[in-house]
Amino acid sequence: MRRSASLRPCAAALAALPFVGGACAPAPEAVIIGEVVAIHDGDTLSVLTGGTTVRVRLACIDAPEQGQAFGSRARQRLAEEAMRRTVRVEVVDHDDYGRTVGRVWADGTLVNLELVRAGLAWHYTHHCPDDRALAAAETEAKTARRGLWAEREPVPPWQWRRRR
């Protein structure tokens, strides 16, 4: 994901956004509201809005890839949280693949955070080092040995992709 001007320093983000469990997240550049019509993997979905389908990469997290341990479970959990639901996407960036990158809310729940809390995604500290809510959720999942943290040495997806 490329860093854009929309990824402001933490203090500016906190002033612009509601506090979400202590999160320090980038200010949204736009908001998309629509129905989730496809789940592509554990951290990517498509939203139908105004007759257009928008591919959305969940911001600040990285879920295991398909073919990687817990990849299918992450995809299934994302489907349970969001498929066929009306979601609110707070757009924070666009990545090198043309995807919209954002925080996805379904029924008042921040889906990005729920996947980390369930142990089905990593807090992607490379892109969001100051997100305290995601850091706390990951620590909680590790301590409880939930999801991928039940494995002895889980391999982060960015390392798994590099090895392939």
C-alpha positions in Angstrom: 0.0 0.0 0.0 1.4 3.4 -0.8 1.3 6.1 1.8 -0.7 9.1 0.7 -1.3 12.5 2.1 -4.5 11.2 3.7 -2.4 9.3 6.2 -2.0 12.2 8.6 0.0 12.2 11.8 -1.7 10.5 14.7 -2.7 13.7 16.5 -4.6 15.0 13.5 -6.4 11.7 13.0 -7.5 11.6 16.6 -8.9 15.1 16.4 -10.8 14.2 13.2 -12.2 10.8 14.2 -14.2 9.3 17.1 -12.0 7.3 19.4 -12.5 3.6 18.7 -11.1 1.6 21.6 -8.1 3.8 21.8 -7.4 3.6 18.1 -5.2 6.0 16.3 -6.3 5.7 12.7 -5.9 7.9 9.7 -8.6 10.3 8.9 -11.0 9.1 6.1 -10.7 10.8 2.7 -14.3 9.6 1.9 -17.1 7.3 3.1 -18.7 4.6 1.0 -22.0 3.0 2.1 -23.2 -0.1 0.3 -23.9 -3.8 0.4 -21.1 -6.4 0.5 -21.5 -8.6 -2.6 -18.3 -10.6 -2.6 -15.6 -11.8 -0.2 -12.3 -12.3 -2.0 -10.0 -13.4 0.9 -9.6 -12.7 4.6 -9.0 -9.0 4.1 -10.6 -8.0 0.8 -14.3 -7.6 -0.1 -16.4 -5.9 -2.7 -19.1 -3.4 -1.9 -22.0 -2.4 -4.3 -22.7 1.2 -4.0 -24.7 3.4 -6.4 -24.6 0.7 -9.1 -20.8 0.4 -8.9 -18.8 -2.4 -7.3 -15.8 -1.2 -5.3 -13.1 -3.6 -4.2 -12.0 -2.8 -0.6 -8.9 -3.9 1.2 -9.4 -3.7 5.0 -7.0 -1.1 6.3 -4.3 -1.8 8.9 -4.7 -5.6 9.0 -3.2 -8.5 7.0 -5.1 -11.8 7.0 -3.5 -15.1 6.0 -3.5 -15.9 2.3 -5.6 -18.6 0.7 -3.4 -21.7 0.9 -1.8 -20.5 4.1 -2.8 -21.8 7.5 -6.0 -20.0 8.6 -6.5 -18.3 5.2 -9.9 -20.1 4.6 -11.0 -19.4 8.2 -10.2 -15.7 7.9 -12.2 -15.5 4.6 -15.1 -17.4 6.3 -15.1 -15.0 9.3 -15.0 -12.0 7.0 -18.1 -13.4 5.2 -19.9 -14.0 8.5 -19.2 -10.4 9.6 -20.0 -8.6 6.4 -21.5 -10.6 3.5 -24.8 -9.3 2.2 -24.8 -6.6 4.9 -24.9 -2.9 4.5 -21.5 -1.5 5.5 -19.8 1.8 6.0 -16.3 2.0 4.6 -14.1 4.8 5.8 -11.7 5.2 2.9 -8.1 6.0 4.1 -6.1 5.2 0.9 -5.9 3.4 -2.4 -3.2 0.7 -2.9 -0.9 -0.1 -5.8 -3.5 -2.6 -7.1 -6.2 0.0 -7.4 -8.2 -1.2 -4.4 -9.8 1.2 -2.0 -8.3 0.8 1.5 -10.6 1.4 4.4 -12.1 0.7 7.8 -15.2 -1.4 7.3 -18.1 -1.1 9.7 -21.0 -3.6 9.8 -23.8 -3.2 12.3 -21.8 -0.9 14.4 -18.8 -3.3 14.6 -15.4 -2.4 13.1 -14.7 -5.6 11.1 -11.0 -4.9 10.8 -10.7 -5.0 14.5 -12.9 -8.1 14.9 -10.7 -10.2 12.6 -7.6 -9.3 14.6 -9.4 -9.9 17.9 -10.5 -13.4 16.6 -6.9 -14.2 15.8 -7.6 -14.3 12.1 -5.5 -11.4 11.0 -2.4 -9.5 12.0 -2.2 -5.9 13.0 -0.3 -4.5 10.0 2.1 -2.3 11.9 4.1 -1.4 8.8 1.1 0.7 7.6 -0.6 1.6 10.9 2.0 1.5 13.7 0.0 3.8 16.0 -3.3 1.9 16.0 -3.5 1.1 19.7 -6.9 -0.8 19.4 -5.5 -3.2 16.8 -2.3 -3.7 18.9 -4.3 -4.5 22.0 -6.6 -6.8 20.0 -3.6 -8.7 18.6 -2.0 -9.0 22.1 -5.4 -10.3 23.5 -5.7 -12.9 20.7 -2.0 -14.0 21.2 -2.5 -14.3 25.0 -5.7 -16.4 24.5 -4.1 -18.4 21.7 -7.1 -17.7 19.4 -7.0 -18.6 15.8 -3.6 -18.4 14.1 -2.0 -17.7 17.5 -2.8 -21.3 18.5 0.0 -22.3 16.2 3.5 -22.6 17.6 5.1 -20.2 15.1 2.5 -18.5 12.8 3.9 -17.1 9.6 2.7 -13.5 8.8 1.3 -13.3 5.3 3.9 -10.7 4.2 6.6 -13.3 5.0 4.6 -16.1 3.4 4.1 -14.1 0.2 7.9 -13.3 0.1 8.7 -17.0 0.3 6.5 -18.0 -2.7 
